[in-house]
Amino acid sequence: MSKPKVLITRRWPASVEAKLQALYDVTLNADDHPFSADEFKSALRNYDAVCPTVCDSLPAEVLNVSEKRCKILGNFGVGYNHIDVNTAKEQGIIVTNTPGVLTESTADIAMTLLLMSARRGAEGDRLIRAGQWKGWCPTHMMSSDVTGATLGLIGFGRIAQAMARKAHHGFGMKILYFKPSPADQAIVNDLKATRCETLKDMLPQCDYVSIHCPGGSDTRHLINEQRLNLMKPTAHLINTARGDVVDSKALIKALQEKRIAGAGLDVYEGEPNIDAGFLTLENVSLLPHLGSATIATRTAMGEKVLENLAAYFAGKTLPDRVI
């Protein structure tokens, strides 16, 4: 009996690729190039399973291709707003993701960006590399305190809660959060967290605001000029969720005009094509989408995809089915 044909759209950790090769008739992306729409259409016609990542784009125009063979998209990542899931459902294509295994690593990056922005870490690094440091003095590059400050979280899922634990128990930060419904009371009690009914209520109270809500049409430009204007001029914005949650132009303007003190970003609208306005600013710390980029986490994400593929081809319940 022939093995199922599986396509991996980008390079994965070597240990996971080796397992895939042992289990399936697998095609790897040897040069790690981003797939074009035509390549995805061909993949959907020729493979039983296609395994995309969050940097791929699978809109309706691609998923509606004729003579499809593919019946499952084993997504490498938690987010799936790069896949038109409504069209996938109409076309009878299953979509899975990889929740639960990247919580701590992504929360670590959010906390890293908070600290970098607060203490002007990226700016200081650039200063030294440019040979411009003149030595210590009492007023040089003064920055913001983190310990005891107020952190507001937009969204309060696993990653936001993990960041809140690090911030509250590690830095004594006061935790506020905004989500449609109250969180589990035991978690709230542990973090001494306070739910805010609206962003209008929460944003003016925060020294730091960290975004942890899903991407998509409902949250696109949730952080816009109006909401940035609600923040303190001493506040910092952190985004490790999805780039399109923040209006880039509005954020650049707020940073230029010092209407907020700083920002730390790991995700961007239209990435990897970052708005050039960010590159001219000193008060922003920029990372290249490193949220889950640890060896253990990326390997665990690959293992999650393997579990979902194994369940699908065995006719069993899929552990991480999105649709």
Stockholm file with secondary structure:
# STOCKHOLM 1.0

chainA/1-323         MSKPKVLITRRWPASVEAKLQALYDVTLNADDHPFSADEFKSALRNYDAVCPTVCDSLPAEVLNVSEKRCKILGNFGVGYNHIDVNTAKEQGIIVTNTPGVLTESTADIAMTLLLMSARRGAEGDRLIRAGQWKGWCPTHMMSSDVTGATLGLIGFGRIAQAMARKAHHGFGMKILYFKPSPADQAIVNDLKATRCETLKDMLPQCDYVSIHCPGGSDTRHLINEQRLNLMKPTAHLINTARGDVVDSKALIKALQEKRIAGAGLDVYEGEPNIDAGFLTLENVSLLPHLGSATIATRTAMGEKVLENLAAYFAGKTLPDRVI
#=GR chainA/1-323 SS CCCCEEEESSCCCHHHHHHHHHHSEEECCTTCCCCCHHHHHHHHHHCSEEECBTTCCBCHHHHTCSSCCCCEEECBSSCCTTBCHHHHHHTTCEEECCTTSSHHHHHHHHHHHHHHHHTTHHHHHHHHHTTCCCCCCTTTTCCCCCTTCEEEEESCSHHHHHHHHHHHHHHCCEEEEECSSCCCHHHHHHHTCEEESSHHHHGGGCSEEEECCCCSTTTTTSBCHHHHTTSCTTCEEEECSCGGGBCHHHHHHHHHTTSSSEEEESCCTTTTSCCGGGGGCSSEEECSSCTTCSHHHHHHHHHHHHHHHHHHHTTCCCTTBCC
#=GC SS_cons         CCCCEEEESSCCCHHHHHHHHHHSEEECCTTCCCCCHHHHHHHHHHCSEEECBTTCCBCHHHHTCSSCCCCEEECBSSCCTTBCHHHHHHTTCEEECCTTSSHHHHHHHHHHHHHHHHTTHHHHHHHHHTTCCCCCCTTTTCCCCCTTCEEEEESCSHHHHHHHHHHHHHHCCEEEEECSSCCCHHHHHHHTCEEESSHHHHGGGCSEEEECCCCSTTTTTSBCHHHHTTSCTTCEEEECSCGGGBCHHHHHHHHHTTSSSEEEESCCTTTTSCCGGGGGCSSEEECSSCTTCSHHHHHHHHHHHHHHHHHHHTTCCCTTBCC
//
